Amino acid sequence: MVFLASLFATVSILQMAGFTATGITAGSAAAGLMSTAAIANGGGVASMAAGGIIAVAQSIGATGALATSTYVGAAVGDAVLAGHVASNR
């Protein structure tokens, strides 16, 4: 349960940092990170690779996908492990 709470906290932290469903909030920590990454990659948002840290953080902040997909994966993993342990008794 603590693990699940930490996943939802991660989404909340990203959203508070400025990674939101409507995009990166101007003047936020997310905007600063995006600017730094763009400059480091030669300038411009297009210079940042898809799947990079900024893109992933934005996706998680916008959709909460990390919490949902990880929760489903953890639930399936728990069920498989419980079945394996039970069958080996």
C-alpha positions, 0 to 999 in steps of 0.5 A, a space after each residue: 500500500 505504501 508503494 501505491 501511495 508513493 506512485 500517486 505522490 510521484 504524479 502529484 509532485 510532477 503536477 505541482 512542478 508544472 507538468 499538467 494535463 494542459 501542458 507545462 506551466 509557464 514559469 514553473 520548475 517544469 518550464 525551467 527544466 524544459 528550457 535547460 534541456 532544450 539549451 543542452 540539446 542545441 536549442 528548441 523543444 524539437 531538439 529534445 528526443 521523444 521519450 526523454 525525461 521531460 517528455 516522460 515527466 509531462 506524460 505522467 503529469 498529464 495522464 497519471 499513467 505511471 500510477 495506473 499502469 504500475 498499479 495494474 502491473 503490481 496487482 498482476 504480479 502479486 496475483 501470480 506470486 500468490 498463486 506460485 507460493 500457494 501451489 508450492 505448499 
